[in-house]
Amino acid sequence: MTDKNNANIGFEKQIWDAACVLWGHIPAAEYRNVIIGLIFLKYISTAFDKKYKQLVAEGDGFENDPDAYLEDNVFFVPAEARWDKIAATAHKPEIGTVIDDAMREIEADNKKLKNVLPKNYASPDLDKRILGDVVDLFTNMDMGETEGNRDVLGRTYEYCIAQFAAKEGKGGGEFYTPSSILNTLVSVLKPYSNCRVYDPCCGSGGMFVQSAEFIQVHSSNIGAISIYGQEANPDTWKMAVMNLTIRGLDANLGPYHADTFTNDLHPTLKADFILANPPFNYNPWGQEKLKDDVRWKYGLPPASNANFAWIQHMIHHLAPNGKIGLVLANGALSTQSSGEGEIRKKIIEDDLVEGIIAMPTQLFYSVTIPVTLWFITKGKKQEGKTVFIDARKMGHMVDRKHRDFTDEDIQKIADTFEAFQNGILKDEKGFVLLLHCKTLQNRIIS
């Protein structure tokens, strides 16, 4: 269906356009799993095939030994689950069953993938003819032969996640954070090599991917990062596991999906960088079971809104000199209800808030409300001071409903934040305001 030479030219869109025909009467979440599952299956199959050929060439007889693949972080793919078998069955009625069986065999041979892979390809609601066409697209694309082709597959996964978020609207916000938000958070925080990065509500893993890419650009080592995450939604947790695997990132997302508040899977973790886009104004969040929890250093968050539960959970998990970048609805700046104002006041008085960035509307597929980015730091360079950046007029409309930042927009914000940290930033009317902690509380609620 497609020429191999065109693999790097709009391949993401080719996959998406073909996949859209599959939508039919399948529920959105199930349809999403079909596509991202195929992307993942193609990735581990090509990575395995490359290692298999290498072992055969070495001539030591280890090509069928699963342990021989572990040293390169490659998953062992059983003979019946390999892509050549799937490709040969692409236009046969049993293609759905063959893919489901392949997923089961891969899970059985790789403990890390247990209960992760989708197995709904035999569904009668799934058009097997179109499924075969999508399989052909992947078959005619050599992914995994080089790092560049791995990037193509990673971009395809990311592109499809973004498109699903757009299609699903509000529901898509549960697993996808727009690139403008991701890039701004990471560019301001600047994660470094050999750091611990944590996201307590990690969605499909976008924060980790962006952090790793930032580190790779600055140190040429994408593996120089320790990743810790947690996700409550089972389908989203599976998406994150597959996403990070495709990107070649080893991560500890826990052995299963779990609620961060009631079942913290990383209770002793102290992270260097925490990045998160928590669900806005989340409730109920289990406050009645956690009233005496050690995490509520600044006060018990209200049962009706988890915003300040998320903030305090992250502060609890922050290493000395650690940094937090998170997304919150604007209401978190001014609310006084149910003790939230007092919690915010204590956090400000503890000199933890390094900066706040007011973002424009329409960045998200899921909501149109304005949001702010909060940067919380232990060991601030500018003690007693906070920078407020007004980015509400930045960016451009990519369509009638959605706004995006350019690379220049993001760099301007990051440079401004760095100038503040270095003590050389001045107030700029309509864009930058420097505040002392004593006046910050009064200013943000006025």
C-alpha positions as CSV (number, residue, x, y, z in Angstrom):
1,M,0.0,0.0,0.0
2,T,2.9,2.4,0.7
3,D,6.4,2.6,-0.5
4,K,9.2,2.1,2.0
5,N,10.9,5.2,0.8
6,N,8.0,7.3,1.9
7,A,8.2,6.1,5.5
8,N,9.5,9.5,6.8
9,I,7.1,11.6,4.8
10,G,3.7,11.9,6.6
11,F,3.7,8.3,7.7
12,E,1.9,9.3,10.9
13,K,-1.0,10.7,8.8
14,Q,-1.0,7.7,6.5
15,I,-1.6,5.4,9.5
16,W,-4.2,7.8,11.0
17,D,-6.1,8.2,7.8
18,A,-6.2,4.4,7.3
19,A,-7.1,3.8,10.9
20,C,-10.1,6.2,10.8
21,V,-11.9,3.8,8.5
22,L,-11.8,1.3,11.3
23,W,-13.7,3.4,13.6
24,G,-17.1,2.1,12.6
25,H,-19.3,1.2,15.5
26,I,-16.4,0.4,17.9
27,P,-16.3,2.5,21.1
28,A,-13.7,5.2,21.0
29,A,-11.5,3.7,23.8
30,E,-11.6,0.2,22.2
31,Y,-10.8,1.7,18.8
32,R,-7.9,3.6,20.2
33,N,-6.5,0.4,21.7
34,V,-6.6,-1.3,18.4
35,I,-4.4,1.2,16.7
36,I,-1.8,1.8,19.4
37,G,-1.6,-1.9,20.0
38,L,-0.6,-2.5,16.4
39,I,2.0,0.3,16.6
40,F,3.4,-1.4,19.6
41,L,3.3,-4.9,18.1
42,K,5.2,-3.7,15.0
43,Y,7.8,-2.0,17.2
44,I,8.7,-5.0,19.4
45,S,8.6,-7.3,16.4
46,T,11.1,-5.2,14.4
47,A,13.4,-4.7,17.4
48,F,13.3,-8.4,18.0
49,D,14.0,-9.2,14.4
50,K,17.1,-7.0,14.4
51,K,18.5,-8.6,17.5
52,Y,17.6,-12.1,16.2
53,K,19.6,-11.5,13.0
54,Q,22.6,-10.3,15.1
55,L,22.6,-13.4,17.3
56,V,22.3,-15.7,14.2
57,A,25.3,-13.9,12.7
58,E,27.3,-14.4,15.9
59,G,26.8,-18.2,15.5
60,D,26.6,-19.1,19.2
61,G,23.1,-20.6,19.0
62,F,21.5,-18.0,21.4
63,E,18.9,-16.6,18.9
64,N,16.1,-18.6,20.6
65,D,17.1,-17.9,24.2
66,P,14.9,-15.1,25.7
67,D,17.7,-14.1,28.1
68,A,19.9,-13.1,25.2
69,Y,17.6,-10.3,24.4
70,L,17.4,-8.8,27.8
71,E,20.8,-7.1,27.7
72,D,19.6,-4.8,24.9
73,N,16.2,-4.3,26.6
74,V,14.5,-6.1,23.7
75,F,11.4,-8.1,24.2
76,F,11.5,-11.8,23.1
77,V,8.8,-12.5,20.5
78,P,7.7,-16.1,20.1
79,A,7.7,-17.6,16.6
80,E,3.9,-17.6,16.3
81,A,3.7,-13.9,17.3
82,R,6.2,-12.5,14.9
83,W,5.3,-9.9,12.3
84,D,6.0,-12.1,9.3
85,K,3.2,-14.4,10.4
86,I,0.8,-11.5,11.0
87,A,1.7,-10.0,7.6
88,A,1.1,-13.3,5.9
89,T,-2.4,-13.5,7.4
90,A,-3.3,-9.8,6.8
91,H,-6.0,-10.5,4.3
92,K,-7.4,-13.8,5.7
93,P,-10.6,-13.9,7.8
94,E,-8.6,-15.1,10.9
95,I,-6.3,-12.0,11.0
96,G,-8.0,-10.7,14.2
97,T,-7.6,-14.0,16.0
98,V,-3.9,-14.2,14.9
99,I,-3.2,-10.8,16.3
100,D,-5.0,-11.5,19.6
101,D,-3.0,-14.8,20.0
102,A,0.2,-12.9,19.2
103,M,-0.5,-10.5,22.0
104,R,-1.2,-13.3,24.5
105,E,2.0,-15.1,23.6
106,I,4.1,-12.0,23.9
107,E,2.6,-11.3,27.4
108,A,3.3,-14.8,28.4
109,D,7.0,-14.6,27.5
110,N,7.5,-11.0,28.9
111,K,6.4,-10.4,32.5
112,K,6.7,-6.6,32.1
113,L,3.9,-6.7,29.6
114,K,1.5,-8.9,31.6
115,N,-2.1,-7.6,31.1
116,V,-0.9,-4.6,29.1
117,L,-1.5,-5.4,25.5
118,P,-5.0,-5.1,23.8
119,K,-6.7,-8.3,22.7
120,N,-9.8,-7.2,20.9
121,Y,-8.8,-7.7,17.2
122,A,-11.2,-10.6,16.7
123,S,-14.2,-8.4,17.6
124,P,-17.0,-8.8,15.0
125,D,-17.4,-5.1,15.0
126,L,-13.8,-4.6,13.5
127,D,-13.7,-4.7,9.7
128,K,-11.1,-7.3,9.0
129,R,-10.5,-6.0,5.4
130,I,-9.5,-2.6,6.7
131,L,-7.5,-4.2,9.5
132,G,-5.5,-6.0,6.9
133,D,-4.9,-2.8,5.0
134,V,-3.5,-1.2,8.2
135,V,-1.3,-4.2,8.8
136,D,0.0,-3.8,5.2
137,L,1.0,-0.2,6.0
138,F,3.2,-1.3,8.8
139,T,4.6,-4.3,6.9
140,N,5.8,-2.0,4.1
141,M,7.5,0.3,6.6
142,D,10.9,-0.8,8.0
143,M,10.8,0.5,11.6
144,G,13.6,-0.3,14.0
145,E,16.5,-0.7,11.5
146,T,17.9,2.6,12.7
147,E,17.2,5.0,15.5
148,G,15.7,7.4,13.0
149,N,13.0,4.8,12.1
150,R,12.4,4.2,15.8
151,D,11.6,8.0,16.0
152,V,9.2,7.6,13.2
153,L,7.3,5.0,15.1
154,G,7.4,7.0,18.3
155,R,6.1,10.0,16.4
156,T,3.3,7.9,14.9
157,Y,2.3,6.7,18.4
158,E,2.3,10.3,19.7
159,Y,0.5,11.6,16.6
160,C,-2.3,9.0,17.0
161,I,-2.7,9.8,20.7
162,A,-3.1,13.5,19.9
163,Q,-5.7,12.7,17.2
164,F,-7.6,10.4,19.6
165,A,-7.6,13.2,22.2
166,A,-9.0,15.6,19.6
167,K,-11.7,13.1,18.5
168,E,-12.7,12.2,22.1
169,G,-12.8,15.8,23.3
170,K,-13.2,15.9,27.1
171,G,-12.4,12.3,27.5
172,G,-9.1,12.8,25.6
173,G,-7.8,15.0,28.4
174,E,-7.5,12.0,30.6
175,F,-4.5,10.7,28.7
176,Y,-3.1,13.5,26.6
177,T,-1.3,16.8,27.5
178,P,-0.8,19.2,24.5
179,S,2.7,19.7,23.3
180,S,2.7,23.4,24.1
181,I,2.1,22.6,27.8
182,L,4.7,19.7,27.8
183,N,7.4,21.7,26.1
184,T,6.9,24.8,28.3
185,L,7.1,22.8,31.5
186,V,10.2,20.9,30.4
187,S,12.0,23.9,28.9
188,V,11.5,25.9,32.1
189,L,12.5,23.0,34.5
190,K,15.4,21.8,32.4
191,P,15.8,18.2,33.7
192,Y,19.4,17.0,33.7
193,S,21.2,13.7,33.2
194,N,20.8,11.0,35.8
195,C,17.8,12.6,37.5
196,R,14.7,11.1,38.9
197,V,11.5,12.3,37.2
198,Y,8.1,11.6,38.6
199,D,4.5,12.1,37.3
200,P,1.8,11.0,39.8
201,C,-0.9,11.1,37.2
202,C,1.1,10.2,34.1
203,G,-1.6,9.7,31.4
204,S,0.1,8.2,28.3
205,G,3.6,9.2,29.5
206,G,4.1,12.4,27.5
207,M,5.9,14.2,30.4
208,F,8.5,11.5,30.5
209,V,9.0,11.4,26.7
210,Q,9.5,15.1,26.6
211,S,11.9,15.1,29.6
212,A,14.0,12.3,28.0
213,E,14.2,14.2,24.7
214,F,15.3,17.3,26.4
215,I,18.1,15.4,28.2
216,Q,19.1,13.7,25.0
217,V,19.5,17.0,23.2
218,H,21.7,18.3,26.0
219,S,23.6,15.1,26.9
220,S,23.1,12.8,23.9
221,N,21.9,10.1,26.3
222,I,18.2,9.3,26.3
223,G,18.7,6.7,28.9
224,A,20.1,9.1,31.5
225,I,16.8,9.4,33.4
226,S,15.1,7.4,36.1
227,I,11.3,7.4,35.5
228,Y,8.6,6.9,38.1
229,G,4.9,7.3,37.4
230,Q,1.4,6.2,38.4
231,E,-1.9,6.2,36.6
232,A,-5.4,5.3,37.9
233,N,-7.1,4.6,34.6
234,P,-6.3,1.1,33.4
235,D,-6.4,1.8,29.6
236,T,-4.3,4.9,30.0
237,W,-1.8,3.1,32.2
238,K,-1.4,0.5,29.4
239,M,-0.9,3.3,26.9
240,A,1.9,4.7,29.0
241,V,3.7,1.4,29.3
242,M,3.6,0.9,25.5
243,N,4.5,4.5,24.8
244,L,7.7,4.4,27.0
245,T,8.7,1.0,25.6
246,I,8.5,2.3,22.0
247,R,10.7,5.2,23.0
248,G,13.3,2.9,24.6
249,L,12.7,4.3,28.1
250,D,12.9,2.0,31.1
251,A,10.2,3.2,33.6
252,N,8.7,2.2,36.9
253,L,5.0,2.9,36.5
254,G,4.1,0.3,39.2
255,P,2.9,-3.2,38.5
256,Y,-0.7,-2.1,37.8
257,H,-2.9,1.0,37.6
258,A,-3.7,2.5,40.9
259,D,-5.1,5.7,42.5
260,T,-2.3,8.0,43.6
261,F,-4.0,9.2,46.8
262,T,-5.3,6.0,48.2
263,N,-2.6,3.7,46.9
264,D,0.7,5.5,46.5
265,L,3.0,3.1,44.6
266,H,6.1,5.1,45.3
267,P,5.8,5.9,49.0
268,T,9.5,6.6,49.6
269,L,10.4,8.3,46.4
270,K,12.1,11.7,46.5
271,A,12.2,13.0,42.9
272,D,14.4,15.7,41.4
273,F,11.8,16.8,39.0
274,I,8.0,16.3,39.2
275,L,5.9,17.2,36.2
276,A,2.1,16.7,36.1
277,N,-1.1,17.7,34.5
278,P,-3.6,16.5,37.2
279,P,-7.3,16.2,36.3
280,F,-8.8,19.6,36.9
281,N,-10.9,20.1,40.1
282,Y,-11.0,16.3,40.6
283,N,-13.6,14.9,43.1
284,P,-14.3,12.8,45.0
285,W,-10.7,11.8,45.6
286,G,-10.9,9.8,48.8
287,Q,-10.4,12.5,51.4
288,E,-12.5,10.8,54.0
289,K,-10.0,7.9,54.2
290,L,-6.9,10.1,54.3
291,K,-7.6,12.8,56.8
292,D,-4.5,12.1,58.9
293,D,-2.2,11.4,55.9
294,V,1.4,12.6,56.3
295,R,1.3,14.4,52.9
296,W,-1.0,17.2,54.1
297,K,1.7,19.3,55.6
298,Y,0.0,22.5,54.9
299,G,-3.6,21.5,55.7
300,L,-6.3,18.9,54.8
301,P,-7.5,19.5,51.2
302,P,-11.3,19.7,50.8
303,A,-13.2,16.5,49.7
304,S,-14.7,18.5,46.8
305,N,-11.5,19.4,45.0
306,A,-8.1,17.6,44.8
307,N,-6.1,20.6,43.5
308,F,-4.2,21.1,46.7
309,A,-4.1,17.4,47.4
310,W,-2.1,17.1,44.2
311,I,0.2,20.0,45.1
312,Q,1.0,18.6,48.6
313,H,1.4,15.1,47.3
314,M,4.1,16.4,44.9
315,I,5.8,18.5,47.6
316,H,5.9,15.4,49.8
317,H,7.8,13.5,47.1
318,L,10.2,16.3,46.2
319,A,13.9,15.8,46.8
320,P,16.0,18.6,48.5
321,N,16.5,21.2,45.8
322,G,13.9,19.4,43.7
323,K,11.5,21.2,41.3
324,I,7.9,20.8,40.4
325,G,6.1,22.0,37.2
326,L,2.3,21.4,37.1
327,V,-0.8,22.5,35.4
328,L,-3.8,23.8,37.4
329,A,-7.1,25.5,36.6
330,N,-6.9,29.2,37.2
331,G,-9.3,28.8,40.2
332,A,-6.4,27.4,42.3
333,L,-4.9,30.9,42.3
334,S,-7.8,32.6,44.0
335,T,-10.0,30.1,45.8
336,Q,-10.7,30.7,49.5
337,S,-13.2,27.9,49.9
338,S,-12.9,24.9,52.4
339,G,-9.4,25.9,53.6
340,E,-7.8,26.0,50.2
341,G,-6.8,29.7,50.6
342,E,-5.0,28.9,53.9
343,I,-3.1,25.9,52.3
344,R,-2.0,28.1,49.4
345,K,-0.9,30.9,51.9
346,K,1.2,28.5,53.9
347,I,2.9,27.1,50.7
348,I,3.7,30.7,49.6
349,E,5.0,31.6,53.1
350,D,7.3,28.6,53.0
351,D,8.9,30.2,49.9
352,L,8.2,27.3,47.6
353,V,6.5,29.1,44.7
354,E,9.2,30.1,42.2
355,G,7.0,31.1,39.3
356,I,3.5,31.1,37.9
357,I,2.7,31.3,34.2
358,A,-0.8,32.3,33.0
359,M,-1.5,30.4,29.8
360,P,-3.9,31.3,27.0
361,T,-7.2,29.5,26.5
362,Q,-7.9,26.8,23.9
363,L,-4.6,24.9,24.4
364,F,-6.5,21.8,25.4
365,Y,-8.7,19.5,23.4
366,S,-10.7,18.6,26.5
367,V,-11.4,22.0,28.1
368,T,-11.5,25.7,27.1
369,I,-10.9,27.2,30.5
370,P,-7.6,29.1,31.1
371,V,-4.9,27.4,33.1
372,T,-1.8,28.3,34.9
373,L,1.6,26.6,35.2
374,W,2.9,26.5,38.7
375,F,6.6,26.0,39.4
376,I,7.5,25.0,43.0
377,T,11.1,24.7,44.0
378,K,13.0,23.7,47.1
379,G,16.1,25.8,47.4
380,K,15.1,28.8,45.2
381,K,17.9,30.9,43.7
382,Q,15.9,34.1,44.3
383,E,14.8,33.7,47.9
384,G,11.6,35.4,48.9
385,K,10.7,36.2,45.2
386,T,8.3,34.8,42.7
387,V,8.0,35.6,39.0
388,F,4.6,35.9,37.3
389,I,4.6,35.6,33.5
390,D,1.5,36.5,31.5
391,A,1.5,34.3,28.4
392,R,-2.2,34.7,27.7
393,K,-1.7,36.5,24.4
394,M,1.0,34.2,23.1
395,G,0.6,31.4,20.6
396,H,-1.5,31.2,17.4
397,M,-4.7,29.5,16.4
398,V,-4.1,26.2,14.5
399,D,-7.8,25.9,13.7
400,R,-11.0,27.4,14.9
401,K,-10.9,25.8,18.3
402,H,-7.3,25.2,19.2
403,R,-4.2,27.3,20.0
404,D,-0.5,26.3,19.9
405,F,2.8,27.8,20.8
406,T,5.7,28.1,18.4
407,D,9.2,27.1,19.4
408,E,10.0,30.8,19.7
409,D,7.1,31.3,22.2
410,I,8.4,28.5,24.4
411,Q,12.0,29.7,24.3
412,K,10.9,33.3,25.2
413,I,9.1,31.9,28.3
414,A,12.1,29.7,29.3
415,D,14.6,32.5,28.8
416,T,12.5,34.8,30.9
417,F,12.3,32.3,33.7
418,E,16.1,31.7,33.5
419,A,16.7,35.4,33.7
420,F,14.6,35.6,36.8
421,Q,16.6,32.7,38.4
422,N,19.8,34.5,37.5
423,G,18.6,37.8,39.1
424,I,18.7,39.9,36.0
425,L,15.0,40.0,35.1
426,K,13.1,43.3,35.2
427,D,9.4,43.9,35.3
428,E,7.8,44.2,31.8
429,K,4.4,45.7,31.6
430,G,1.8,43.2,30.3
431,F,4.3,40.3,30.4
432,V,6.5,40.0,33.5
433,L,5.8,40.9,37.2
434,L,8.3,40.2,40.0
435,L,6.7,39.7,43.4
436,H,7.9,39.3,46.9
437,C,6.3,36.4,48.8
438,K,4.8,38.8,51.3
439,T,2.8,40.5,48.5
440,L,2.2,37.5,46.3
441,Q,-0.7,36.1,48.3
442,N,-2.6,39.4,48.2
443,R,-1.8,40.0,44.5
444,I,-3.0,36.7,43.2
445,I,-6.4,36.8,44.9
446,S,-7.1,40.4,43.9
